[in-house]
């Protein structure tokens, strides 16, 4: 009888989670109910599954609203009905036109109007919904005559008075107003609750025809959905037979390319994979990925293929990935096995500059009716909740900031704040708005609107209205088309090297860079700033602790840095065993046999599967559940718990000691959702080697490429420092030498106009294009004649030194600019005969050389002409330098250092930080700051600090545990010699990189106590 139920997927309207809605229906004695969320079908598939488990007949539909106006409710009789509504809503979502007042002529849809919205004439499939409180209206002849077209309409939007208030808060958030300004049209009637069937039917007891009409509609609506049938595009060609034939032919061609003619091991692996791929009907999936990569290659684009699909020799031979599964002994069953129902993941990365071109090809090649991005629900999060709800209660910005930045216990204790906290807590995990999945694309066999309406976000690619979990549950497998800056670094480096040095680097040939000797030496020293995935302080520290100097160790390092391995204690144990391979015993012979390469430590997802199958004796089906749980697809820990009991039962049958089995399962559980498969780690390692090879052989070009692709872990200043350390002469933006991005000529690097604060992008691009079209600028006057630009922007260019080529001082240029702009407005049209520039006799105006550095800090956020150390008042630089640190284990040291970055890490004692710095020689080193110490000696922003602490050398990697530190002042800014209050303000513009870790504190070593010897 409930034909109009809303869940919380009616965004900023409904208040009931799906499971709660169905449980509420059970308590009310409901045998059939309809989910009709507003302008969406997000929840219908989970709703169908959940209803069938409790013997409730699910009806699905859409409530069509335009703003606050309810147009009509559509209920699908069958699949065709849902598809018709989806297409209708999609068309209006794309056009932006309001929904029509009268519903279309749908054949397989039941349409319900309200008293207010019903047209004079109703079609056969159209009805008027009568609310219990509207029954009295039926005494009038006008409405009584239409009883044959009336049905029960009891909308459900909330459950309690508290949820009604929550609903009003959501409506205020949606309309961007305060609660007191909501009108009755903005929110639902307080009666929109679910009552017992007995109570509901009592309201219509005098109108049995209405009840009968409602029951008739319920009987007519029989939407059936087969969750087991794959919904992806079935075939790349026109049949399964042709697909496997084409895949086999392409694989054989690729096998010869990758392995030569007579590699029997490769042939056997290829044939084994092809057999399983054919049995599981995944040929089309492989061919579509191949087609996308083939198009990319035809455009000259660089891509990186990763994910579990990189375990595949077929993917390697097709050029989808660059990972040889034989070289790394990649576990076939992690990639493909007959128990898995979904194809392996291919995560394919492109440069952020080229990804949209790939996306446009996919939509064009496979048809816009069949391609869409996966959606995602953006939930109300802690900080946004307090801001949104606080705003509804009328709190000013200052109070909203306090609420957002402080934990509940530190927030003000008043009535309004308590209400904000109460309703904010109710909103946690509620969906707030729909968005586009970052990379997941669906390619369907049937038109995608058979399953969902589509929306068109600003990005310009359509999205479905459900997330990846629902997509997978109904039979879709997404194609992950990603972008990353790392590929941009590599691709642009190669182009810059060719342009600047005339050397063509075949970076696609991974044999060139992988395991290369000079790159390996840099790797072991952690000299990896700018390199994909291996430049963060934590990763560089790990590389040094491992003395990582080869491909396989880097593959392992790429995985053990992940939270799952780290929090379980296995990262520390791996480091120990790597450095002391003769000082441990394997837990059990299975660990030596299966995990000998990683010293008996589970490092990769497939290691978990190996141990579960070979030590625990679990069936292969349970192994596949583990695989899905670890990759985040089985909703993680919940899926792992399902196999836990079976694991211990199997271990007991095998006679394993309980204590050992418990320790092993503890390690398995820690992996859920936080670890890499080996192929994924290997893909990362290959890309890391590519960027590292470019860095060690072509460091200046590489750093310019990093700068031009928005850097990586660090700010631009750090990569400028790296370029200078590599021998580059770094110049400020120049109107005659700079482009919008940073350029290199020989060893001369000119920073791009994009880094100059205050310069409009259009002006910067115009400077470059005018110079390219009409030659270099001859003088300031010539520049002003040719570029439409205001005095303020001219001053910025003068202060940064963009007119240095004129051989005039900045002060002289400022006078000339003022004279020019105070004269009649200059014409920017080029004359056939340019009038000669008037030459003025300018006074010699002295300028402190340090003024340039302070100008640069204001305009670039960092100095170029001087180092930060040269701006300090103190001349002290340190008792030791960073290069000598490893020889000072357990000794107290004192030195001056410039702050690069700091990372906040939660501990049981409070927040601690890890700092990264450079000394006056430009060498990096790291520090540790414990919570107690930070209370007395906190970080005070960017700049130079005097540090005092004790050196700790941990497996070849020295750090300083700080006991005292203080930020050191720069010399007074000479530009403000007459304004004492401003002499130290510019120093505050110096940046630092700050990152945070939002997780629970890792357990300490004594709490984990991983056994190093056999357990009896």
Buried (B, 14 or more C-beta within 10 A) or exposed (E): BBBBBBBBBBBBBBBBBBEEBBBBBEEBEBEBBBBBBBBBBBBBBBBBBBBEEEEBBBBBBBBBBBEEEBBBBBBBBBBBBBBBBBBBBBEBBEEEEEBEEBBEEBEBBBBBBBBEBBEEEBEEBBBBBBBBEBBEEBEEEEBEEBBEBBBBBBBBBBBEEEBBBBBBBBBBBBBEBEBEEBEEEBBBEEEBBBBEBEEBBEBBEEBEEBBEBBBEBBEBBEBEBEEEEBBBBBBBBEEBEBBBBBBBEBBBEBBEEBBEEEBEEBBEBBEEBBEBBBEBBBBBBBBBBBBBBBBBEEEEBBBBBBBBBBBBBBBBBBBBBBBBBBEBEBBBBBBBBEBBEBBBBBBBBBBBBBBBBBBEBBBEEBBEBBBBBBBBBEBBBEEBBBBBBBBBBEBEEEBBBBBBEEEEEEBEEEEEBEBBBEBBEBBEEBBBEBBBBEBBBBBBBBBBBBBBBBBBEEEEBBBBBBBBBBBBEBBBBBBBBBBBBBBBBBBBBBEBBEEBBEEEBEBBEBEBBBBBEEBBEBBBBBBBBBBBBBBBBBBBBBBBBBBBBEBBBBBBBBBBBBBBBBBBBBBBBBBBBBEEEEEBEBBBEBBEEBBEBBBBBBBBBBBBBBBBBBBBBBBBEBBBBBBBBBBBBBEBEEBBEEBEEBBBEBBEEEEBBEEBBEBBBEBBBBBBBBBBBBBBBBBBBBBBBBBBBBBBBBBBBBBBBBBBBEBBBBBBBBBBBBBBBBEBEBBBBBBBBBBBBBBBEEEBBBBBBBBBEEBEEEBBBBBBEBBEEEEEBBBBBBBBBBBEBEBEBBBBBBBBBBBBBBEBBBBBBBBBBEEBBEEEEEEEEEEEEEEEBEEEEBEEEEEEEBBBBBBBBBBBBBBBBBBBBEBBEEEEBBEBBBEBBBEBEEEEBBBBBBBBBBBBBBEEEEBBBBBBBBBBEBBBBBBBBBBEBBEEBEBEEBBBBBBBBBBBBEBBBBBBBBBEBEBBBBBBBBBBEEEEEEBBEBBEBBBBBBBEBEEEBBBEEEEBEBEBEBBE
